[in-house]
Amino acid sequence: MLCKSARLFQVVRFLHVSFGSSSTHICSSLRTMKSFIPIKSLTNAPSRLIIRKRALSSSHSEENAAPTTEVDGLKLIKLTGNDFDVVMELILDDFIRNEPLSNALDLAPQESYWLFKELVMSTIDTSVSYAFRSADGKLAAMRLCNILERPSDNQHGLFAELENQSEQMAQKVGSKTYEIVRLVNELESKTWRIVEPEVKRLLNVVILSCHRNWTRRGLCSKLLLCDMNNQKKMGIDGAISEATAYNSQNLFAKYGYIPIYEIKHDSWLDNNGQRIFKCRDQTTTAQLVFRKY
């Protein structure tokens, strides 16, 4: 699921939510390339990667509905820099416990703080990040996003910068965060190589998370759809996300996202040839998912 100053980078995205239990979404050498499935090979991929037309049509009416402003006493808000503390509280208290990659590595808050701080700083005040807030001021669910512009040169994404930074951080806090960054960077780096050239502007869904006490209310679905009309007015051509949880992959599929690149965990190895991620839920892959508006 970052850089010296996330504000300096235009490109960022991340992990995603394990909606069934609570929250979710967040390198080996080229010898592991057999685990990567680009879009052209998806015709032979397992059926779970295929988006059915029925799923696309079922979400059409939801997208065009008026924005939901309150659900079960929760108020829909647009996040700003003033919400930094409550956003970090949700991440450190709940998200890293349930996001499959973080959970698989038993990632501790002190090990991951710098990473999530950079992610939050790069998304919290972008006008496209939303949350449901409870009466006590805490967040029940959130969608952290920013907007990506197609680069005109060989500009690197945020996770490429973070991979360099996390090598240094690994010496201080261990290698767990570095391994997550390295995997997500591999997904991120494929975005503009695969997405159609006519797509110039993307909503980047960095973190989509629901607190364990507020699951099964459709909050993440509502967050995905809450500003569709505004996105189109802003000239956004589609949405992209690194889906690192089985449940989030299914949720994105429900709303028309397709996997354009996939990494299988059993083929993503460390320098000793050992598998890095053995998730405790049904997650076995990390996917770059895309939806064109």
N, C-alpha and C positions, 0 to 999 in steps of 0.2 A: 503496500500500500503503500526532491527537496534540494535545497541549495543554500549557499551562504546567506542569501536574502531572497526569499521566494518571490518578492515583489519584482525582482529583476528579470524574471523568466516568464515568458508568455505561455509556455506549454507545460501542463501538469495534468496528471490524472491518477487514479488509484484504485484501490481495492474496494470490495463491496459486501453488502450485508447478507447475513445468514438469516433470512426473514422467518424461517420456521421456528428457530429457537429464540432469537432476539436480533442481534445486529451483525453486520458484516462489512458490505465491502465493505485487499490490499489484498556468477554465471559460469554456468559451465561453459566449456569451450565449444567450438563449432562441431565437435564430434557428437554432440547431442542434437544436432539439427533434425534428425529423424523424428523428433518429438513435436516439431512445429508443423502445423497444418495451415497453409495459406488458403485463401478463399477458393481458388480454382479446384482444389482437391476436395472440397466439402461435399461434392455430389456423392462421394463414396464414404462419407463420414457416418457415424451412428445416427439413427433416426432422431435421437434427442436433440440434435443440433438443427433439425429442420423446423422452420417456422411455418405453421399451418395458416392458410388464408383465414380460417375460421377465427384464429386468435387475433389476427389483424383487424378483422371487421368488428369483433366484439368490443375492442377498445376504442373504436371510432367515436361512438356517442359520448364516452367518458371524456375524451380529449376536448370535445366541443362544448362541454357543459360549462356553466359558470364556475369560476374558481371557488373552491371550498375554503371558507374562512374560519370555520369552527367545527370540530369533531369531538364528541364526547367530552366537552368542556375544554378542549385544547384549542388554542388560537394559532392560526397560520400567520407566521411573521417572515419578513425578509431580513436575513441576517446582516449585521454590520460589525464593524470593529469593536463595538461595545459589548458584543456577545462572546468575545474570545474565551473568557473564563468558563462560561457554561458549556460552550462547545468542547473545550478540552476536558471538562469534567465528564461529559458523556463518552468521549473517546477513551479516556483512561480508566473510567469506572466500569464501562460496559463493553465498548466496541472491541478492545483488544482481547477480551475474554472469549468472545464468540466468533470473531472473524477467523476463518479456518487456517490461514497461514500463520497468523499471530498465535492462535491457539495451539497449532501443531508444534511450534517452537517454544511454547510456554513463555512467550514474550512478556517481560515485566514492564510496568510503567516507566521506571527509571531508564530502561534500555531504549525505549521508543519515544521518549518525550521530544527530543530534538527533531525527529522525523515528522511527527504529527504536528508539531508547532509550525514547521515550514509549510506543511500541507494546508493547515488552517489559515495561515497568513496569506497564502496565495489564492484563497477562495472566499474568505469570509466577507469581504467588502466589495464584491464584484457585481452586485445587483441581480445575480442569478442563483444565489444560495438562499434556501428557505428552510424553515423548521416549524414544528408544532411545539408550542410552549404551554406548559401546565400552569395552573393558578399559582403555584409556589415559585414560579420563575425558572424552573428547570426544564430542559428539553426532553420531549418524549421521542422525537424522531427528527432527523435532519437530512438535508441534501446539500452537500458542499460541491459547488461547481465553479468553473470559470469558462471563458470563451477562448477557443483556439483559432488562430488565423493561419491559413496555409503559408508556410515560410517560403520566401523567395530565394533563399540560398541554402546552405548546408547547416542551418541552425539546429542545434541539438535540443531535445526536450528536457524538461525539468529532471526527470529521473536519470538521465545520462549525467547531468551535473551532480545529482545526489549520489550516484554510484561512486564517483570519484571522492566525494566528501565522506561517504559512509565507510570507505576503506580506512580512512584516518580515524573515524569514530569507532570502528570495530576494535581498534587497539585500546580504546578507553572503556567501552561498554559491552564488548563482545561482538560476535559475528552475526547474530540473529537478524538484526535490522538490515544489515548489509545483504543478507541472502534474500530478504523480501524485496528490497530495492532492486537488486539485480534481476530478479524474475520479472517484476513489473516494468522495468526499463526495456526488457526484451520485447514485451508487448507494445509499449508506448512507441518504440522506434519504428514500428511497422505502420503506424497510422497513415501518414501521408503517402507512403509507398503503395498502399492498397486501396484507400478510399478514392473514388472516382475523381478525376481532375477537375470536373465542374464544381465540386464541393469546395468552397473557399473558407467557410466559417462553421465551426462546430461548437456545440455545447459539450463541455467535458465534465462528465459526472465523476467526481473524484472520490467522494465518500457518500454512501447512502446507508443510513443506520437508524435502527429503531431500538429503543431501550427495552430490555427484557420484560419490564412491567407493562409495556404498552403494545405488545405484539397482537396479531390477529384482529386488527382493526382497519387494515388496509391503508395505514398511514404512508408507507413507502410508495404504494401505487399512486396515492393522491399527490405526493410530492413530485413524482415523475411527471405528472400531468398538469400541475397547478398553474403553469405559466406558458402553456403552448402558444397561445395567441401572441403574447408579448415576445416570445422567442422569434416567431416569424416576422414580427414587426421590426425586430433588431437585425434582420437579414441572416439569421442562423439557418444553415442549410440542413442540419442534421445533428445527431448526438453520438458520442463515443464514450466508451468506458472500459476499464479493465475489470472484468468480472472474475473475482477470485474465489467465489463461493457458489456451491451447487444451487442453493436456493435463489441467490441473486441472478444466476444465469437463467433459471426458469422464469423469474419475474421479468427480466428484460425481454426474453423471448415472447412472453405474453403480450408485450406492448410493441412488437414489431422489430426489435433489435435482432440482428443476425451475427453469429460469430464469424469474423473474417480472419482470425488467426487464433491458434490454440497451442498450448504447451501442456503435454502430459507429464504429470508429476513423476511417474515411474521412469521417465527418461531424462528428467532434469537432475543432473548429478553434480556432486561436489568434485574437488580436485582429486579425491581418492576414489572416485567412481561410485560413491554411495548416494543413495536417494536422500534428498534434503527434506522434502515435505511429505509427511504421512498424516493426512488430516483425519480427525476423529469423527467427522460426519461423512456425507456421501461425496464430498469434493475430491475429484481426481484430476482435474485440469484447471488451467487458468486460461481465460478467453479474453480476446479483444473483441468487443461487441459494438456494432454500428447500426444506426438507424438513419435513413435518409428521409427528410421531411418532404 
